[in-house]
Amino acid sequence: MPRSDHNELAKSHVRLMVGGRARDAVDETLFSFEFPVRPGALLKFLNAFDSRWNISLFNYRNHGGAYGRVRCGFETAADERAKLTEHLKRLGFPYREETANPAADFFCADR
């Protein structure tokens, strides 16, 4: 596992989510987002998703900065992942896929 001081996911979110993923989550894809801290930004994000993509994990962190950090898991069948990625691009929030991040795998694995 890479050093945690070089892994933003480990530093800001995963250490708070130890205990495993949702038991019923299938084909989960994990993303990191940055939200401007302003009225309506988080609501805009949440309202942008329909039932095609179930939100299986959600963690919002803000320490009084200009941006809040969100980690979000979506149940996404392999044939829907490209559509989800296109949808995320249209939302306009900076994001990064974290599914293969070793910190997520280590801390959130069912043990």
MODELLER restraints for C-alpha pairs under 7 A, 6 or more apart:
rsr = mdl.restraints
at = mdl.atoms
rsr.add(forms.Gaussian(group=physical.xy_distance, feature=features.Distance(at['CA:1:A'], at['CA:102:A']), mean=5.94, stdev=0.5))
rsr.add(forms.Gaussian(group=physical.xy_distance, feature=features.Distance(at['CA:4:A'], at['CA:10:A']), mean=5.85, stdev=0.5))
rsr.add(forms.Gaussian(group=physical.xy_distance, feature=features.Distance(at['CA:4:A'], at['CA:11:A']), mean=6.35, stdev=0.5))
rsr.add(forms.Gaussian(group=physical.xy_distance, feature=features.Distance(at['CA:5:A'], at['CA:11:A']), mean=6.87, stdev=0.5))
rsr.add(forms.Gaussian(group=physical.xy_distance, feature=features.Distance(at['CA:9:A'], at['CA:103:A']), mean=7.00, stdev=0.5))
rsr.add(forms.Gaussian(group=physical.xy_distance, feature=features.Distance(at['CA:10:A'], at['CA:103:A']), mean=5.57, stdev=0.5))
rsr.add(forms.Gaussian(group=physical.xy_distance, feature=features.Distance(at['CA:14:A'], at['CA:104:A']), mean=6.27, stdev=0.5))
rsr.add(forms.Gaussian(group=physical.xy_distance, feature=features.Distance(at['CA:14:A'], at['CA:107:A']), mean=6.36, stdev=0.5))
rsr.add(forms.Gaussian(group=physical.xy_distance, feature=features.Distance(at['CA:15:A'], at['CA:107:A']), mean=6.89, stdev=0.5))
rsr.add(forms.Gaussian(group=physical.xy_distance, feature=features.Distance(at['CA:17:A'], at['CA:108:A']), mean=6.72, stdev=0.5))
rsr.add(forms.Gaussian(group=physical.xy_distance, feature=features.Distance(at['CA:18:A'], at['CA:107:A']), mean=5.25, stdev=0.5))
rsr.add(forms.Gaussian(group=physical.xy_distance, feature=features.Distance(at['CA:18:A'], at['CA:108:A']), mean=5.56, stdev=0.5))
rsr.add(forms.Gaussian(group=physical.xy_distance, feature=features.Distance(at['CA:19:A'], at['CA:108:A']), mean=6.00, stdev=0.5))
rsr.add(forms.Gaussian(group=physical.xy_distance, feature=features.Distance(at['CA:19:A'], at['CA:110:A']), mean=6.94, stdev=0.5))
rsr.add(forms.Gaussian(group=physical.xy_distance, feature=features.Distance(at['CA:20:A'], at['CA:108:A']), mean=4.22, stdev=0.5))
rsr.add(forms.Gaussian(group=physical.xy_distance, feature=features.Distance(at['CA:20:A'], at['CA:109:A']), mean=4.97, stdev=0.5))
rsr.add(forms.Gaussian(group=physical.xy_distance, feature=features.Distance(at['CA:20:A'], at['CA:110:A']), mean=4.60, stdev=0.5))
rsr.add(forms.Gaussian(group=physical.xy_distance, feature=features.Distance(at['CA:21:A'], at['CA:108:A']), mean=5.59, stdev=0.5))
rsr.add(forms.Gaussian(group=physical.xy_distance, feature=features.Distance(at['CA:21:A'], at['CA:109:A']), mean=6.49, stdev=0.5))
rsr.add(forms.Gaussian(group=physical.xy_distance, feature=features.Distance(at['CA:21:A'], at['CA:110:A']), mean=6.59, stdev=0.5))
rsr.add(forms.Gaussian(group=physical.xy_distance, feature=features.Distance(at['CA:22:A'], at['CA:56:A']), mean=6.74, stdev=0.5))
rsr.add(forms.Gaussian(group=physical.xy_distance, feature=features.Distance(at['CA:25:A'], at['CA:56:A']), mean=6.24, stdev=0.5))
rsr.add(forms.Gaussian(group=physical.xy_distance, feature=features.Distance(at['CA:25:A'], at['CA:75:A']), mean=6.35, stdev=0.5))
rsr.add(forms.Gaussian(group=physical.xy_distance, feature=features.Distance(at['CA:26:A'], at['CA:75:A']), mean=5.76, stdev=0.5))
rsr.add(forms.Gaussian(group=physical.xy_distance, feature=features.Distance(at['CA:27:A'], at['CA:75:A']), mean=5.30, stdev=0.5))
rsr.add(forms.Gaussian(group=physical.xy_distance, feature=features.Distance(at['CA:27:A'], at['CA:76:A']), mean=5.47, stdev=0.5))
rsr.add(forms.Gaussian(group=physical.xy_distance, feature=features.Distance(at['CA:27:A'], at['CA:77:A']), mean=5.82, stdev=0.5))
rsr.add(forms.Gaussian(group=physical.xy_distance, feature=features.Distance(at['CA:28:A'], at['CA:73:A']), mean=6.01, stdev=0.5))
rsr.add(forms.Gaussian(group=physical.xy_distance, feature=features.Distance(at['CA:28:A'], at['CA:74:A']), mean=5.32, stdev=0.5))
rsr.add(forms.Gaussian(group=physical.xy_distance, feature=features.Distance(at['CA:28:A'], at['CA:75:A']), mean=4.41, stdev=0.5))
rsr.add(forms.Gaussian(group=physical.xy_distance, feature=features.Distance(at['CA:28:A'], at['CA:76:A']), mean=5.98, stdev=0.5))
rsr.add(forms.Gaussian(group=physical.xy_distance, feature=features.Distance(at['CA:29:A'], at['CA:73:A']), mean=5.40, stdev=0.5))
rsr.add(forms.Gaussian(group=physical.xy_distance, feature=features.Distance(at['CA:29:A'], at['CA:74:A']), mean=5.27, stdev=0.5))
rsr.add(forms.Gaussian(group=physical.xy_distance, feature=features.Distance(at['CA:29:A'], at['CA:75:A']), mean=6.37, stdev=0.5))
rsr.add(forms.Gaussian(group=physical.xy_distance, feature=features.Distance(at['CA:29:A'], at['CA:76:A']), mean=6.51, stdev=0.5))
rsr.add(forms.Gaussian(group=physical.xy_distance, feature=features.Distance(at['CA:29:A'], at['CA:99:A']), mean=5.44, stdev=0.5))
rsr.add(forms.Gaussian(group=physical.xy_distance, feature=features.Distance(at['CA:30:A'], at['CA:72:A']), mean=5.76, stdev=0.5))
rsr.add(forms.Gaussian(group=physical.xy_distance, feature=features.Distance(at['CA:30:A'], at['CA:73:A']), mean=4.27, stdev=0.5))
rsr.add(forms.Gaussian(group=physical.xy_distance, feature=features.Distance(at['CA:30:A'], at['CA:74:A']), mean=6.51, stdev=0.5))
rsr.add(forms.Gaussian(group=physical.xy_distance, feature=features.Distance(at['CA:30:A'], at['CA:97:A']), mean=5.97, stdev=0.5))
rsr.add(forms.Gaussian(group=physical.xy_distance, feature=features.Distance(at['CA:30:A'], at['CA:98:A']), mean=5.11, stdev=0.5))
rsr.add(forms.Gaussian(group=physical.xy_distance, feature=features.Distance(at['CA:30:A'], at['CA:99:A']), mean=4.65, stdev=0.5))
rsr.add(forms.Gaussian(group=physical.xy_distance, feature=features.Distance(at['CA:31:A'], at['CA:71:A']), mean=5.72, stdev=0.5))
rsr.add(forms.Gaussian(group=physical.xy_distance, feature=features.Distance(at['CA:31:A'], at['CA:72:A']), mean=5.36, stdev=0.5))
rsr.add(forms.Gaussian(group=physical.xy_distance, feature=features.Distance(at['CA:31:A'], at['CA:73:A']), mean=6.26, stdev=0.5))
rsr.add(forms.Gaussian(group=physical.xy_distance, feature=features.Distance(at['CA:31:A'], at['CA:95:A']), mean=6.63, stdev=0.5))
rsr.add(forms.Gaussian(group=physical.xy_distance, feature=features.Distance(at['CA:31:A'], at['CA:96:A']), mean=5.56, stdev=0.5))
rsr.add(forms.Gaussian(group=physical.xy_distance, feature=features.Distance(at['CA:31:A'], at['CA:97:A']), mean=4.35, stdev=0.5))
rsr.add(forms.Gaussian(group=physical.xy_distance, feature=features.Distance(at['CA:31:A'], at['CA:98:A']), mean=5.06, stdev=0.5))
rsr.add(forms.Gaussian(group=physical.xy_distance, feature=features.Distance(at['CA:31:A'], at['CA:99:A']), mean=6.93, stdev=0.5))
rsr.add(forms.Gaussian(group=physical.xy_distance, feature=features.Distance(at['CA:32:A'], at['CA:70:A']), mean=5.70, stdev=0.5))
rsr.add(forms.Gaussian(group=physical.xy_distance, feature=features.Distance(at['CA:32:A'], at['CA:71:A']), mean=4.56, stdev=0.5))
rsr.add(forms.Gaussian(group=physical.xy_distance, feature=features.Distance(at['CA:32:A'], at['CA:72:A']), mean=6.45, stdev=0.5))
rsr.add(forms.Gaussian(group=physical.xy_distance, feature=features.Distance(at['CA:32:A'], at['CA:95:A']), mean=5.35, stdev=0.5))
rsr.add(forms.Gaussian(group=physical.xy_distance, feature=features.Distance(at['CA:32:A'], at['CA:96:A']), mean=5.22, stdev=0.5))
rsr.add(forms.Gaussian(group=physical.xy_distance, feature=features.Distance(at['CA:32:A'], at['CA:97:A']), mean=6.37, stdev=0.5))
rsr.add(forms.Gaussian(group=physical.xy_distance, feature=features.Distance(at['CA:32:A'], at['CA:98:A']), mean=6.57, stdev=0.5))
rsr.add(forms.Gaussian(group=physical.xy_distance, feature=features.Distance(at['CA:33:A'], at['CA:69:A']), mean=5.82, stdev=0.5))
rsr.add(forms.Gaussian(group=physical.xy_distance, feature=features.Distance(at['CA:33:A'], at['CA:70:A']), mean=5.03, stdev=0.5))
rsr.add(forms.Gaussian(group=physical.xy_distance, feature=features.Distance(at['CA:33:A'], at['CA:71:A']), mean=6.34, stdev=0.5))
rsr.add(forms.Gaussian(group=physical.xy_distance, feature=features.Distance(at['CA:33:A'], at['CA:93:A']), mean=6.58, stdev=0.5))
rsr.add(forms.Gaussian(group=physical.xy_distance, feature=features.Distance(at['CA:33:A'], at['CA:94:A']), mean=5.70, stdev=0.5))
rsr.add(forms.Gaussian(group=physical.xy_distance, feature=features.Distance(at['CA:33:A'], at['CA:95:A']), mean=4.34, stdev=0.5))
rsr.add(forms.Gaussian(group=physical.xy_distance, feature=features.Distance(at['CA:33:A'], at['CA:96:A']), mean=6.72, stdev=0.5))
rsr.add(forms.Gaussian(group=physical.xy_distance, feature=features.Distance(at['CA:34:A'], at['CA:67:A']), mean=6.08, stdev=0.5))
rsr.add(forms.Gaussian(group=physical.xy_distance, feature=features.Distance(at['CA:34:A'], at['CA:68:A']), mean=5.73, stdev=0.5))
rsr.add(forms.Gaussian(group=physical.xy_distance, feature=features.Distance(at['CA:34:A'], at['CA:69:A']), mean=4.79, stdev=0.5))
rsr.add(forms.Gaussian(group=physical.xy_distance, feature=features.Distance(at['CA:34:A'], at['CA:70:A']), mean=6.26, stdev=0.5))
rsr.add(forms.Gaussian(group=physical.xy_distance, feature=features.Distance(at['CA:34:A'], at['CA:93:A']), mean=6.35, stdev=0.5))
rsr.add(forms.Gaussian(group=physical.xy_distance, feature=features.Distance(at['CA:34:A'], at['CA:94:A']), mean=5.69, stdev=0.5))
rsr.add(forms.Gaussian(group=physical.xy_distance, feature=features.Distance(at['CA:34:A'], at['CA:95:A']), mean=6.62, stdev=0.5))
rsr.add(forms.Gaussian(group=physical.xy_distance, feature=features.Distance(at['CA:35:A'], at['CA:41:A']), mean=6.65, stdev=0.5))
rsr.add(forms.Gaussian(group=physical.xy_distance, feature=features.Distance(at['CA:35:A'], at['CA:67:A']), mean=5.26, stdev=0.5))
rsr.add(forms.Gaussian(group=physical.xy_distance, feature=features.Distance(at['CA:35:A'], at['CA:68:A']), mean=5.05, stdev=0.5))
rsr.add(forms.Gaussian(group=physical.xy_distance, feature=features.Distance(at['CA:35:A'], at['CA:69:A']), mean=6.29, stdev=0.5))
rsr.add(forms.Gaussian(group=physical.xy_distance, feature=features.Distance(at['CA:35:A'], at['CA:93:A']), mean=6.46, stdev=0.5))
rsr.add(forms.Gaussian(group=physical.xy_distance, feature=features.Distance(at['CA:36:A'], at['CA:66:A']), mean=5.97, stdev=0.5))
rsr.add(forms.Gaussian(group=physical.xy_distance, feature=features.Distance(at['CA:36:A'], at['CA:67:A']), mean=4.47, stdev=0.5))
rsr.add(forms.Gaussian(group=physical.xy_distance, feature=features.Distance(at['CA:36:A'], at['CA:68:A']), mean=6.29, stdev=0.5))
rsr.add(forms.Gaussian(group=physical.xy_distance, feature=features.Distance(at['CA:37:A'], at['CA:66:A']), mean=5.44, stdev=0.5))
rsr.add(forms.Gaussian(group=physical.xy_distance, feature=features.Distance(at['CA:37:A'], at['CA:67:A']), mean=5.16, stdev=0.5))
rsr.add(forms.Gaussian(group=physical.xy_distance, feature=features.Distance(at['CA:37:A'], at['CA:68:A']), mean=6.00, stdev=0.5))
rsr.add(forms.Gaussian(group=physical.xy_distance, feature=features.Distance(at['CA:53:A'], at['CA:74:A']), mean=5.82, stdev=0.5))
rsr.add(forms.Gaussian(group=physical.xy_distance, feature=features.Distance(at['CA:53:A'], at['CA:75:A']), mean=5.79, stdev=0.5))
rsr.add(forms.Gaussian(group=physical.xy_distance, feature=features.Distance(at['CA:53:A'], at['CA:76:A']), mean=6.01, stdev=0.5))
rsr.add(forms.Gaussian(group=physical.xy_distance, feature=features.Distance(at['CA:54:A'], at['CA:74:A']), mean=5.48, stdev=0.5))
rsr.add(forms.Gaussian(group=physical.xy_distance, feature=features.Distance(at['CA:54:A'], at['CA:75:A']), mean=5.28, stdev=0.5))
rsr.add(forms.Gaussian(group=physical.xy_distance, feature=features.Distance(at['CA:55:A'], at['CA:72:A']), mean=6.95, stdev=0.5))
rsr.add(forms.Gaussian(group=physical.xy_distance, feature=features.Distance(at['CA:55:A'], at['CA:73:A']), mean=5.73, stdev=0.5))
rsr.add(forms.Gaussian(group=physical.xy_distance, feature=features.Distance(at['CA:55:A'], at['CA:74:A']), mean=4.60, stdev=0.5))
rsr.add(forms.Gaussian(group=physical.xy_distance, feature=features.Distance(at['CA:55:A'], at['CA:75:A']), mean=6.52, stdev=0.5))
rsr.add(forms.Gaussian(group=physical.xy_distance, feature=features.Distance(at['CA:56:A'], at['CA:73:A']), mean=5.17, stdev=0.5))
rsr.add(forms.Gaussian(group=physical.xy_distance, feature=features.Distance(at['CA:56:A'], at['CA:74:A']), mean=5.39, stdev=0.5))
rsr.add(forms.Gaussian(group=physical.xy_distance, feature=features.Distance(at['CA:56:A'], at['CA:75:A']), mean=6.27, stdev=0.5))
rsr.add(forms.Gaussian(group=physical.xy_distance, feature=features.Distance(at['CA:57:A'], at['CA:72:A']), mean=5.19, stdev=0.5))
rsr.add(forms.Gaussian(group=physical.xy_distance, feature=features.Distance(at['CA:57:A'], at['CA:73:A']), mean=4.49, stdev=0.5))
rsr.add(forms.Gaussian(group=physical.xy_distance, feature=features.Distance(at['CA:58:A'], at['CA:71:A']), mean=5.76, stdev=0.5))
rsr.add(forms.Gaussian(group=physical.xy_distance, feature=features.Distance(at['CA:58:A'], at['CA:72:A']), mean=4.55, stdev=0.5))
rsr.add(forms.Gaussian(group=physical.xy_distance, feature=features.Distance(at['CA:58:A'], at['CA:73:A']), mean=6.51, stdev=0.5))
rsr.add(forms.Gaussian(group=physical.xy_distance, feature=features.Distance(at['CA:59:A'], at['CA:70:A']), mean=5.54, stdev=0.5))
rsr.add(forms.Gaussian(group=physical.xy_distance, feature=features.Distance(at['CA:59:A'], at['CA:71:A']), mean=5.16, stdev=0.5))
rsr.add(forms.Gaussian(group=physical.xy_distance, feature=features.Distance(at['CA:59:A'], at['CA:72:A']), mean=6.49, stdev=0.5))
rsr.add(forms.Gaussian(group=physical.xy_distance, feature=features.Distance(at['CA:60:A'], at['CA:68:A']), mean=6.90, stdev=0.5))
rsr.add(forms.Gaussian(group=physical.xy_distance, feature=features.Distance(at['CA:60:A'], at['CA:69:A']), mean=5.77, stdev=0.5))
rsr.add(forms.Gaussian(group=physical.xy_distance, feature=features.Distance(at['CA:60:A'], at['CA:70:A']), mean=4.48, stdev=0.5))
rsr.add(forms.Gaussian(group=physical.xy_distance, feature=features.Distance(at['CA:60:A'], at['CA:71:A']), mean=6.63, stdev=0.5))
rsr.add(forms.Gaussian(group=physical.xy_distance, feature=features.Distance(at['CA:61:A'], at['CA:68:A']), mean=5.66, stdev=0.5))
rsr.add(forms.Gaussian(group=physical.xy_distance, feature=features.Distance(at['CA:61:A'], at['CA:69:A']), mean=5.13, stdev=0.5))
rsr.add(forms.Gaussian(group=physical.xy_distance, feature=features.Distance(at['CA:61:A'], at['CA:70:A']), mean=6.31, stdev=0.5))
rsr.add(forms.Gaussian(group=physical.xy_distance, feature=features.Distance(at['CA:62:A'], at['CA:68:A']), mean=4.53, stdev=0.5))
rsr.add(forms.Gaussian(group=physical.xy_distance, feature=features.Distance(at['CA:62:A'], at['CA:69:A']), mean=6.32, stdev=0.5))
